[in-house]
C-alpha cells in the first residue's frame, strides 16, 4: 500500500514538473513580434534586411504585411495592428500623420517610374504616348486610388494627354507587384512599375524611364505607428533601416537614398 502511494506521489510530481518546465521554456524562448506594414515594392530589400536584423536581435520576430500603400494606410486607420509603416508615397504617410496615427517619421528612399514589356517583346517605344498604338492591347497600372505607382502613372499619362484615350486598354492591379506579374505572364503588353521592381525580374525589360517632371516625386517615407504595443523595439528597427548597412541593401536593389 505504501509503495502504491509513493508511486502515485512520484507520478504526480513528475506530471507537475512536465507541465511547468515547458511553459517556462516557451516564455524564455518567446520573441517580440514587430509588425511592419510596407509597400509591396520594398519586399525584396526588406526581406533581406530582416534576415540580418533578426540575426543580430534574436529576441525580435519581424512580420511583414506587404501591399499597396493606400490599402495599408486604410488598414492602420481602421485599427489593424502595426508597429511601423513604409509607404511608397508621401500622400499616404501624410494622411496618417495628420490623423495623429504616426509619431516619428522620415523620408527614407526615392524611386523611378518605368515602363516594362515582356523580355522577349520586339516592340520599341520612345515615349508613353506610343501606348495608344495598336501594338499595345493591354497596359497594366496600379489602381490609382490605392497604389502610388498607379497614381504616378495616371499623372504621367494625363500630362501627356493620353489617360482618357487609353481607358479601354488599361488593366488595373491591386499593387505594383501584380502589375509586374501581368507583364511577366503576358496578360499585359506593357506596365508601369518602379525601377526597383523591374530589376527583380528576368521576364521583363525596361523600355522607358518616365520623366520625373510629369509626375510627383516618388518618395518612400517610414514612420512609427503611435499605437504600437512595442514602441521601444519599433524605434530600434526604425533607426536600423536608416543605417549604412540597410542603406547599402536598399541601393543594391535600385533605390536612391532620400538624404
TADAZI-V854843 format. One record per pair of residues at least 4 apart in sequence whose ideal C-beta (glycine too) atoms are under 6 Angstrom apart, sorted by the first residue. I is the first residue (numbers start at 1). J is the second residue. D is the distance in Angstrom with one decimal. If there is no record, write none. Layout:
# TADAZI-V854843
I/J/D
I/J/D
This chain:
# TADAZI-V854843
17/21/5.9
31/59/5.6
31/61/4.2
32/60/5.6
32/230/5.5
32/233/5.2
33/61/4.8
33/63/5.6
34/62/5.4
34/83/4.9
34/233/5.5
35/63/5.1
35/81/5.4
35/82/5.0
35/83/5.2
36/64/5.1
36/84/4.8
37/65/4.6
37/72/4.3
37/82/4.5
37/85/5.0
38/42/4.8
38/46/5.8
38/64/5.9
38/66/5.7
38/86/3.8
39/69/4.9
39/86/5.8
39/87/6.0
39/88/3.6
40/66/4.8
40/67/5.9
40/175/4.2
40/176/5.5
40/177/4.5
41/88/5.7
41/176/5.1
41/194/5.0
41/196/5.8
41/197/5.4
42/46/4.8
42/86/5.5
43/47/6.0
43/66/5.1
44/200/5.5
44/253/5.7
45/249/5.5
45/250/5.2
45/253/4.5
48/249/5.4
49/53/6.0
49/246/5.2
49/249/5.4
50/54/5.9
50/62/4.5
53/57/5.9
53/240/5.9
54/60/6.0
67/71/4.8
67/72/5.3
67/175/5.7
68/146/4.6
68/147/4.4
68/175/4.2
69/87/4.4
69/88/4.8
69/89/5.4
69/92/4.4
69/148/5.2
70/92/5.7
70/146/3.2
71/146/5.1
73/92/4.2
73/95/5.9
75/80/3.9
76/82/5.4
76/101/5.9
82/225/4.8
83/225/5.7
83/228/4.2
83/230/5.8
83/234/4.1
84/224/5.8
84/234/5.6
85/223/5.2
86/222/4.9
87/92/4.5
87/93/4.5
87/221/5.5
88/148/4.3
88/220/5.8
89/148/3.4
90/94/5.7
90/219/5.2
93/221/4.3
93/223/5.9
94/98/6.0
96/101/4.5
96/102/4.5
97/102/4.8
101/226/5.7
102/223/4.0
103/224/5.0
103/226/4.7
104/224/4.7
105/221/5.7
105/223/3.3
107/219/5.4
107/221/5.2
107/258/3.9
108/220/5.1
108/222/4.7
108/258/5.6
109/220/3.9
109/250/5.7
109/255/4.4
109/258/5.8
110/219/6.0
110/256/4.3
110/258/5.8
111/194/4.6
111/196/5.8
111/218/4.5
112/195/4.2
112/209/5.9
113/152/4.9
113/210/4.3
114/195/5.0
114/198/5.4
114/206/4.8
114/209/5.1
115/190/5.7
115/192/5.9
115/207/5.6
115/208/4.2
116/183/5.4
116/191/5.7
116/193/5.8
116/198/5.0
116/204/4.2
116/206/5.6
117/121/4.1
117/123/5.9
117/190/5.0
117/207/5.3
118/186/5.9
119/203/5.4
119/204/5.7
119/205/4.9
123/135/5.3
125/130/4.8
125/207/5.0
125/208/5.6
128/160/5.7
129/160/5.2
129/162/5.4
131/136/5.0
131/139/5.5
131/166/6.0
132/162/5.7
132/165/5.5
136/189/4.7
136/190/5.6
137/189/5.7
138/169/6.0
138/171/5.1
138/188/4.5
138/189/5.4
139/169/5.0
139/170/5.7
139/190/5.2
140/171/4.7
140/173/5.7
140/179/4.5
140/182/4.2
140/188/3.7
140/191/3.5
141/150/4.9
141/153/4.5
141/170/5.9
141/192/5.1
142/147/2.8
142/149/4.6
142/150/3.0
142/173/5.3
142/176/5.4
142/179/5.7
143/147/5.0
143/150/5.3
143/172/4.9
144/150/4.3
144/151/4.9
144/154/4.5
147/175/5.7
149/176/4.3
152/215/4.2
153/192/3.8
154/158/6.0
155/215/4.1
156/210/5.1
156/214/4.4
156/215/4.8
157/162/5.2
157/163/4.1
158/163/4.4
159/214/4.0
162/166/5.5
166/170/5.7
171/188/5.3
173/178/3.7
173/179/4.5
174/178/5.2
176/193/5.3
176/197/5.6
179/191/4.4
179/193/5.3
180/193/5.2
180/197/5.1
182/187/4.5
182/188/4.1
182/191/5.9
183/188/5.1
183/191/4.2
183/204/5.2
184/203/4.1
184/204/5.9
193/197/4.2
193/198/5.6
195/254/5.1
196/253/5.2
196/254/4.1
196/255/5.7
198/204/6.0
198/206/5.1
199/254/4.8
224/234/5.1
224/238/5.5
228/234/4.7
230/234/5.6
240/246/5.9
241/246/4.7
247/257/5.8
250/255/4.3
251/255/5.8
